[in-house]
Amino acid sequence: MFPATLLTLLLVFKITRSPVKAANSPISVPLTSRLHFSNGTNDLLEHDRSRMKALSNSSMRRQSLVNVPLTNNHANYGHFLTVGIGNPPKTYNLILDSGSANTWVRASKYVKTSPSFCTGQPVAVTYGTAFFYGTEWLDYVTVGPGLTVILQSIGVASEISGLRDFDGIVGIGPVALTVGTLPDLRTEPIPTVTDSLFGQGTIPENVLGIFSLPYISPKLEITGQITFGGTDPTMYNGNIEYAPTVNTGRSQNYWGVNSRITYGNREILRSTGGIVDFGTTLITLATDAYQKYQLATGTVYDSATKLLTMPEDKYGTLRNLDFHIGDQTYSLTPNGQIWPRSLNTKIRGKEGSIYLIFEDRGTSSGQDGLSDFSLGYLFMQRFYVAYDFTNSRVGFATTAFTDATTN
């Protein structure tokens, strides 16, 4: 068996090679991630909680501006896709966000080319306490070699609040999230980039596959890949197993699934709805589930990191945390449940200590249709995830890193 670090480097080499495209086949594009901690885990936890609050906003559909959550690259992992807009294209670094579906770029960065067309329609989206406001344009959008949308609807943001240090966003959430973002057409959805790629015959399926590498080194800029039009079987084991998205509660607006969660032989959370969210960093649990997990693991709350912690000599007592989704069980190993120890000092922790990647949602399960868990980026480092837009389902598979000991 290859050491984890060597295996990572081999996969990075594979990802960064020029994509090979067969006729109307899925195409994979590398992703980059940036890790920022301006205030330890304080900002990270606040970001995840704010995002979950936005995801659970019951007034979302009644507002003239649609509230959707956003990855905050000041506090956690920001996932970037290199996108070309225009013809010839100008390159932008856009955040990939699974909790929104609009694509937009800053007006100060936007370069108009001959096919660029302004519709004159205002467009506005709020992201928790942040927002952008601008004008809808139609333009060529290229998300990778052979992946060009002709006259994609984008927002050109002239007014922005609370969003810094990136050029814009590519939303990969369900298309329903775009309804209401054009205030003059409040009941009409805007085709997403993936919708347009599929509708224009560029990709064979309206499916996105996401592969994420565990954290190994700050020198690794390529940290995963996204596949448009299907999945990349070379990045996972066996088959993708799908579960339908939930159709009740607030998780139904996003990539939500039902799951029962157990730790060893203890039930931590009964079967309930939650979300599989690329933009959340940690695993968020409803308060009662969080408390059961803390009791089962014998961990204590650490005020410095605001995470659960345990002595290093107790690490061997950790057991798998199992997520029962559909007919399958996905086991998060003890190593998959802990924060990367090489990053402990970044979150004001102690070198060599054990910190767990869970946070308390702040409310108990089963309340008013709220999402009772969120499987964030650190979960997705251990499993391949597929978003199927056509069939409204989320798929999972194990990878070479599901049982890795990289943390």
N, C-alpha and C positions, 0 to 999 in steps of 0.2 A: 504493500500500500504506500502511495506517495505521502510524504509529509504534507500537512495542510498548506504550508506556505508555498511549497513547490507546486502543488496542485492549483493553488490560486494563480500563480504566475503563468502556468500553462493555459488556464482558462482565459486570463487576460489577453494572452497572445492570440488565442482563437477569436475572442470578441473583437479585438482591434484590427484584425485582418479585413481587407476590403470585402463588403458583403457580396455574396454570389447570388444572383437572381435567376431562377428558372422562370419560364413563362408563367405569369400570374401565380407566383408562389409567395409564401410569406418571406418577409425581409427583416433581418435583425440589424439593429443600430446600437452602438455602445452608449452607455449612460455614464455620466460623471456625478460624483457627489462631493459636497463640501461640508466639512464639519466645523461648526463655530460654537464656542461657549463664551459669551461675554459676561455671564453671571452664574457660572457653574450649572447645576441642574435647575436652578430657580427659573430661568427663562425657558428651559426645555419643558419642565412640568407645566409652567403657565401656558406655554404654547399648546401642549397636548390638551389641557383642560379647556382652553378657549376654543380649540378646534372641536372638541366633543360637544361643547355648549352650542356652537354654531350648527353642528350636525343635528342637534336635537331641538332646534328652534322651531316651536310649533307655529309661529306666526309667519314662517318663511314664505308660504305660498300666497299670503295676503298682502305682502309688501310690494310697493312699486319697484324697489330694488331687491334683488334676490340675495339672501345671505348664504354664502357658502364658505367653507373653511379654506385655509391656505397654509402651505408649508412655509414656515418662517426660517429662513436660512441663517438668521442671526443666532438662533437658539439651538438648532438641531441639524439634522442631515437635510441639506437641500439637494434635490435630484434634478440635474440639468440635462437638457437635450439641445444639441446644436441644430438650429432651424434656419433655413433660408426663406426669406420673404421677398417677393418681386421677381421680375424676369428682365435682366439677369438678377439672381438673388443676392441680397445682402444678408450676412450671417448674424444671427442673434443667439444669445444663450437664454433659453426659456426654461422656467421651472416646470417640471412635470407634476401635475396635481390630480390625484384620483378623486378628490372631493369637490371638483368643479368641472365644468364642461366647455366654458368659453375659452377661446384663444385670443390673446391680445398682446400688444407691444406698446412701449412708450412712444408718445408722439415726438419726443425730443430725439429719439433714436431712429424713428421710422424714415426710410428713404423710399420715395415714390418712384416707380418705374412706369414704362408705357402701359402695361395692362392694369395698373392700380386704379380702382374706381371707387369713388366715395358715393355711398347711397344716401347720405344726408340723415340717416336714422341715428338718433342718440342711443348709446349703449351704456349700461351701468350695472356694476356688480359690487356688492359689499362682501368683505371677508372678515367676519367678526366685527372688530372695531376699525378695520381698514376698508378702503374702497378704491375703485377707479371709475372714472366717468370719461366718456369720449364719444367718438363717432364710428359707425360701422363702415368698413371698407371691404371691398372684394379684391382679392389679390392671389397670386400664385404662392403656395406654401409648400416648402420642401422639407420633410422631416428625415430624409435619408436618401441614399442613391436609389433612383427609380421610384421614389415615394413623393411625387409631386401632385398636389391638388390644384386644379385650375379654378380660379375665382372662389376661393374659400372665404367665408365670412370671418373677419377678424375685427377686434376692437382696436382703435388707435387712441390711446389714453392721453387725454390732454390735462386731466386733473386726477392726481393720485395722492392718497393719504395713507401713511402707515406701511408702505411697501417700498423697500429700498434695495439697492445693490444687485438688481437683476433687471433684465431687459423686458420681461413679461412672463406670461404663463401659457402653457398648453394644457388645457383641461381634458382629462381622460375619464371623467365621470359619466354616468348615464345622461343621455341627451335631454331628459326631462329637466335637468338642472338649468338648462338655458331658457326655459319658458319664463317670460317676464323680464328678461334682461334687455330686450328692446322695448322700452316703455310704450312706444306707439303701436307695438304688435304684441300685446301682453300674453296672448294665448298661443302664440306660435313658437315652436322650438326652432333653434338654429342648428343646422347640421354640424356636428363636431368634425374635427379633422379625420377621425377614423371613419365616421359615417360617409364623409366625402370620398375618402380613398376607396371604400367599398362600393359606393354608389357609382363612381366613375370607372369601376372595373380594374383598378390598380392592384387590389389585393383580393384573394379568393374568399376570405371570410371576414366578418366584422368582429374580429377577435384580437385581443392584445395579450401577449405572453411576456411575463416579467421575471427576469433572473437577477438576483442580487447576491453579491459576494459579502461574506462576513468581513468585519474590519480586521485588517492585517497590518497595514502600514500607512502613514500619511502620504507616502510617496506614490501610492497607487491611486492615480486619478481616475482610471477606468474601474468602476465598481459594479458593473452589471450590464445588462442589455435589455432592450425592449424589442419585441418582435411584432411587427404589424402584419395582420392577415392570418394569424395562427400561432402556433407554438414552435419552439426549437427543441426537438427530441434529444439533441446532443447535450442539453443542459439539465435534463432530469432523468430519473429512473422510472422505468415502466411506463404506465399510462397516466394521462391527466384524468382525475376523477372529479366530476362536476357535482355541484349542489345548487339547487335553484335559489335565486335571491329571494329574500323575504318579501311578503306582500302585505304585511301589517306593521303598524308602528312606524317610527321615524327612520328606522334602518332601511326601509323600502325605498327611500329616495336616493340611496347610495349603493355601494357594492356590499349589501348586507346579506348575511347567512345566519341560519340557526345552528347553534352549537351547544352541546352539553360539555362541561369541563370537569375533569376529575384529576385528583392528585393521589397517586397510589390507588388505594381502594376507597378514598374519600371523595364524595361529590362536593365540588367547590361551587358550581353553578348549574342549576337545572337547565334543560334545553330552552334557549331563549335567543332573541335576535341581537346581533352585533354587526360590526362592519370590518371589512378587510381593507385597510386604509394605508396606502403608500405614503401619505403625508403625516401620519402620526409616527412618532419615534418608538415609544415604549408600548407595552401591553397594558391597556386600561381595563380595570375591572370595577363592577359595581361594588359599593362599600361592603355589603355582606359577603360577597365572594372574595374580596381582598382580605377581609378579616379571617375568613376560613383558611385562605392560603397562608397567611402569616402564622396562624396557629399550627397548621399542619407542618410547616417548614421550620418552626421554632426560631424564626427571624425576629429582629427588633427594628424599630424605626430609627433611622440615623438622621439627626437634625442638620448635620453639615451637608449631606447630599440630598436629603429628603427622599431617600430610597430605603428599602428594607435591607438589612445587612446581617451577616452571620460571621463568626470567627472562621478563619481559613481552615482550621482543623476539623470543622464541622461540615465542610463542603461535601465530603463523602456520604453524608446522610441524605442529601437531596435525591428525590425520585423524579421520574418523568411526570410532566404535566401534560395530560391528554385532552385533545380537542376532538370531540366526536361530532363530525360534520357529515351529514348524509349517512351513507353506509360505511364510511371510513373513519379511522382514528389516526390522528396526526400527533405524534409524540414529540414534545419539546423536551430535549434532554436536559440534565442538570447544567451542562455547559451552555446550552442555549438559553437558559433562564438567568444567566448572570451577565452583568455589564463587562465589556472588555477590560480586563485588569490593566492593560497597558495604557488605558485612558482614565484610570482612577483619579489621578491628580487634576485632570481637566474638569472633573465634577466636584472638586474639593474633597475628594476621598483620600484614603491612605493607600500607599503602595502595597500590593499583595492582599488587601482586604477583599471580601466578597460582598458585592452589591447586586441586588436583583432588579430586573428590568420591568417592574410592575408599579402601577400607581393606582391610587384610589380615585374613582370617578367623583366621589363626594355625595352620591345618593344611592339608596338601596335598589336592588333589582326589581323589575316589574312595575316601575312607576311610570304611568302615563305614556307607555309605548316608547320610552327612551331606549337607546342602544345600551345594552348591559355589558358590552365589552368592545374593545377595539384591538384588532391584531395589526400592530404597526410594523414599521420597517424592520425592526430587529427580529420580529417573527418571520418576515418575508426573506430575511437572509438565510433562513433554514429550509424554506420550501419554495418551489416554483409556483407562481400564481398566474392564472389566466382569467381575463375579464371577457366574457362572451356577451356582446351587446345584442346580437340577434335573438338569442335564446334566454336572455336574462338569467345568467348563471355565473358562478365563480368556480374555477377549477384549481386543484392542488395536486402537487406531486413532490416526492422527496427528491433531493439532489445529493451531490457528492459532499455537501456541507451540512446535511441534516444532523449527522452524528459527529460533526467536527468538534475538536477541542481547542479551537482558536482563541476562545475568550479566557 
